[in-house]
């Protein structure tokens, strides 16, 4: 199944992203969530259902409880379908779940997370960060890395690594439009781009503005906001689009990139 068909076929059993739900349901969901039951896993139907994929993503969720199962499944599927030599790049890793979703079951796919704020004091729950790093170190291969550098600095070091899938993730860092524009010269043919947190008009508009203003042509694969039950469906919303054909903005520079600083394990 092509990715475009896959993402359109993700569905939900009970809670829906655009339906408020009853007060009783919301109360029950809150109670079950507090005791650690992964309701989003139970609520989400995946096309081409694979029990192993569910197990991988559930393990990732144990390390990153704030992660979203449906979004993780889309990331995992897209990474699995990357062409040989193409990389997944997350510009902003949030609590780490998108990066774990990317590498789970994909040991042969280059996966790179970049976030200048990850691991800084007061940047989040230290126990969750430590749990993520333990899981990441246990799964990652040589081409799967996490860098704590500025987004702009990272791109001065990236020359000939084609990005098959770029995630504009949660980060207090610079404007998402700047990240999109910085990544575009490195996108591979028919690359996929995912903008998280599309419930925010500013973030969604940044993605749409990028599509309209680019020299390239893109098609939107999925544009879903989740005003209700985001934690059980599409998180804080997402905008997923694909480059059509070759990259008119391709960066032709050559050279050997310097190695960014790797985030130390906890």
C-alpha positions in Angstrom: 0.0 0.0 0.0 1.3 3.4 -1.0 1.9 5.9 1.8 -0.8 8.2 0.5 -3.4 5.4 0.8 -2.0 4.3 4.1 -2.4 7.7 5.9 -5.9 8.2 4.5 -6.8 4.7 5.9 -5.8 5.3 9.5 -9.0 5.4 11.5 -10.3 5.3 15.0 -12.7 3.0 16.9 -14.3 5.3 19.5 -12.8 8.7 20.0 -12.7 10.8 16.8 -10.6 13.9 16.2 -13.5 16.1 15.2 -16.2 14.8 17.6 -16.3 16.1 21.2 -17.6 12.8 22.8 -19.8 12.6 25.9 -18.7 13.8 29.3 -18.8 10.3 30.6 -16.4 9.1 27.9 -14.0 12.0 28.6 -14.0 11.2 32.3 -13.4 7.5 31.7 -10.6 8.3 29.2 -8.9 10.6 31.8 -9.1 8.0 34.5 -7.8 5.2 32.3 -5.0 7.4 31.0 -3.9 8.2 34.6 -3.4 4.5 35.3 -1.2 4.1 32.2 -3.6 2.3 29.8 -2.5 3.2 26.3 -5.9 4.3 25.0 -4.6 5.7 21.8 -3.2 2.3 20.9 -6.6 0.7 21.5 -8.5 3.5 19.7 -6.3 3.5 16.5 -7.0 1.2 13.6 -4.0 0.8 11.2 -4.3 -0.4 7.6 -2.2 -3.4 6.7 -2.4 -4.3 10.5 0.9 -5.6 11.8 1.2 -6.9 15.3 4.9 -6.4 15.3 4.5 -2.7 14.4 2.1 -2.3 17.3 4.5 -3.9 19.7 7.4 -1.6 18.5 5.3 1.5 18.9 4.0 0.4 22.3 7.5 0.0 23.5 8.4 3.4 22.3 5.3 4.8 24.1 6.5 3.3 27.4 9.7 5.4 27.1 7.8 8.5 25.8 4.3 8.5 27.4 3.3 11.8 25.7 3.8 10.3 22.2 0.9 9.7 19.9 0.4 6.2 18.4 -1.3 7.2 15.1 1.4 9.8 14.3 4.1 7.3 15.3 2.6 4.7 13.0 2.7 7.1 10.0 6.3 8.0 10.8 7.3 4.4 11.1 5.6 3.5 7.8 7.2 6.4 5.9 10.7 5.6 7.2 10.3 1.9 6.3 9.6 2.9 2.7 12.6 5.2 2.3 14.8 4.4 -0.7 18.3 3.1 0.0 20.6 5.9 1.2 17.8 8.4 2.0 17.5 9.7 5.6 14.8 10.6 8.0 15.5 14.0 9.6 13.6 15.3 12.6 14.1 19.0 13.1 12.8 19.1 16.7 12.4 15.9 18.6 10.0 16.9 21.4 10.1 14.1 24.0 11.8 11.8 21.6 8.9 9.6 20.5 9.0 10.6 16.8 12.6 9.5 16.7 11.9 6.2 18.5 9.0 5.6 16.1 11.3 6.1 13.1 14.1 3.8 14.2 11.9 1.0 15.6 12.0 -1.9 13.2 14.1 0.2 10.7 17.8 -0.6 11.7 19.0 -0.1 8.1 17.4 3.4 7.7 19.5 6.5 8.5 17.5 8.5 11.1 18.8 11.8 12.5 17.3 13.9 15.2 18.3 17.6 15.6 17.2 19.7 18.6 19.3 22.4 20.2 17.1 22.4 23.3 16.9 18.6 24.0 18.4 17.7 27.3 18.9 21.3 28.6 18.0 22.0 32.2 14.2 22.5 32.7 13.6 21.2 29.2 11.2 18.4 30.4 10.8 15.5 32.7 14.3 14.1 33.4 12.9 10.6 34.0 11.2 10.6 30.6 14.4 11.9 29.0 16.5 9.2 30.6 14.0 6.5 29.6 14.0 7.8 26.0 17.8 7.8 25.8 18.1 4.3 27.2 15.6 3.0 24.6 17.3 5.1 21.8 20.8 3.7 22.7 19.5 0.1 22.8 17.9 0.4 19.3 20.0 2.8 17.3 22.6 1.8 14.7 25.6 3.7 13.4 23.5 5.9 11.1 20.9 6.7 13.7 21.9 9.8 15.7 20.7 12.6 17.9 22.4 16.0 17.7 22.1 18.9 20.0 23.0 21.7 17.6 21.2 24.7 16.2 19.1 23.9 13.2 21.0 26.3 11.0 24.4 25.0 12.1 23.3 21.5 11.3 22.6 22.4 7.7 26.0 24.0 7.2 27.4 20.5 8.0 24.9 18.5 5.8 25.9 18.3 2.2 25.2 15.1 0.3 22.7 13.2 2.6 19.4 13.1 0.7 16.4 13.6 3.0 13.6 11.3 2.1 11.4 12.2 5.0 11.7 15.5 7.0 9.8 16.1 10.3 9.2 19.6 11.5 8.7 18.6 15.1 8.0 20.2 18.5 10.7 22.6 19.5 10.9 26.1 21.1 13.4 26.9 18.4 13.1 29.1 15.3 10.2 29.6 13.0 9.0 26.4 11.4 9.0 28.1 8.0 12.7 28.7 8.4 13.3 25.0 9.1 11.3 24.1 6.1 13.2 26.4 3.9 16.5 25.3 5.3 15.7 21.6 4.7 14.3 22.0 1.2 17.6 22.1 -0.7 18.4 18.6 0.8 15.1 16.9 0.0 15.3 13.8 -2.2 13.1 13.1 -5.1 9.5 12.6 -4.0 10.5 13.3 -0.4 7.9 13.4 2.4 7.5 16.3 4.9 5.5 16.3 8.1 4.6 19.4 10.1 3.5 18.5 13.6 1.2 20.6 15.9 -1.0 21.6 13.0 -3.8 22.5 15.4 -1.8 25.7 15.7 -2.9 28.1 12.9 0.7 29.5 12.9 2.3 26.1 12.3 -0.2 24.9 9.8 0.0 28.3 7.9 3.8 28.0 7.9 3.5 24.6 6.1 0.9 25.9 3.6 2.9 29.1 3.0 6.0 27.0 2.3 4.1 24.9 -0.2 2.7 27.9 -2.0 6.0 29.8 -2.2 8.3 27.0 -3.2 9.8 26.5 -6.6 8.8 22.9 -6.2 5.4 21.3 -6.5 4.0 19.5 -3.5 0.8 17.5 -2.9 -0.9 17.3 0.5 -1.3 13.7 1.7 -3.0 14.5 5.0 -4.2 17.7 6.6 -5.8 16.8 9.9 -6.4 18.9 13.0 -7.7 17.3 16.2 -9.9 19.8 18.1 -11.2 16.9 20.2 -9.5 13.8 21.6 -6.1 14.7 20.2 -4.3 12.4 22.6 -6.3 9.5 21.3 -6.2 10.4 17.6 -3.8 12.7 15.7 -2.1 14.4 18.6 -1.9 18.2 18.1 -2.7 17.8 14.4 -0.5 17.2 11.4 0.1 18.4 7.9 1.8 15.8 5.7 2.9 16.6 2.1 5.1 15.2 -0.6 7.5 16.7 -3.1 6.4 15.8 -6.7 9.4 14.5 -8.7 12.8 16.0 -8.6 13.9 18.8 -6.3 14.2 22.1 -8.2 15.9 23.7 -5.1 18.4 20.9 -4.7 21.7 21.9 -3.1 24.6 20.9 -5.4 27.4 21.7 -2.9 29.9 19.0 -2.1 32.3 18.6 0.8 32.8 16.6 3.9 30.5 17.6 6.8 31.9 18.1 10.3 30.4 15.8 12.9 27.9 17.6 15.2 27.9 17.0 19.0 26.1 13.8 19.9 23.8 14.0 22.9 25.3 11.9 25.7 23.2 9.0 27.1 21.7 9.4 30.6 
